[in-house]
């Protein structure tokens, strides 16, 4: 067997060969061929293997369980009557604000009647759907403001912000 082949198989032979040929060895005095490893290298290799195994397990879990579905946030839109509306999650339908939480599923998937939206009226509604009346304890849907009907009972929803009547 040649010295080169022996060096690849046996690190001691590599170290002995280095001593006889005058080549320098690695710090610590040991030679290291492809079949040997240092303690630091072994720890690093084990750490990297564990890290890769954890990453593979995480990917497997995400693949099996899938990504959690995110509930889309409610968005405002403008209805055909040029009033504030509620944009359905499919982004194709804009329903009037007053049709939200009225007990009738108007959006194709019923999100206008979702429990998280309608559970504690008016606190659970997004602010774009609400208008406060002259009495701060009273509210109406924003598309009912300045519609020609006294929805608040004190005409505050029909007054313009400047104090005069809406036109």
C-alpha angles and dihedrals in degrees: 000000000000123000091244091054090046091051091055093051103036123037093196089060088052091052092047091047090051090053094050095043095042095240116147119248128215119281110285092042099263125118117219127210127185093276097055131067139189122245091247091052091049092052091048092048093049090048092051092047091051091048091051091047091052091048091050091049091050092050090049092051092048091048093050097042097033126215116308111254113249116220108233116238116245113259132198125236138172117255125221087262088060092250133128112277144179116250112222117229092254087062090224100095129059110190125191114268092240090059091067114101093000094127094257120102102230100163115075092247096035096245090141087070098040115144095235089055098043103031099098111018126230097005094058094052121093111254094244089068095055140074123181120227127223087274103064090216091061126075141174135193112275094242089061093063113106093359095130094258125103096234096160095051093231097066090244090127091058097049118096116236089258092062098255128106120281115252 
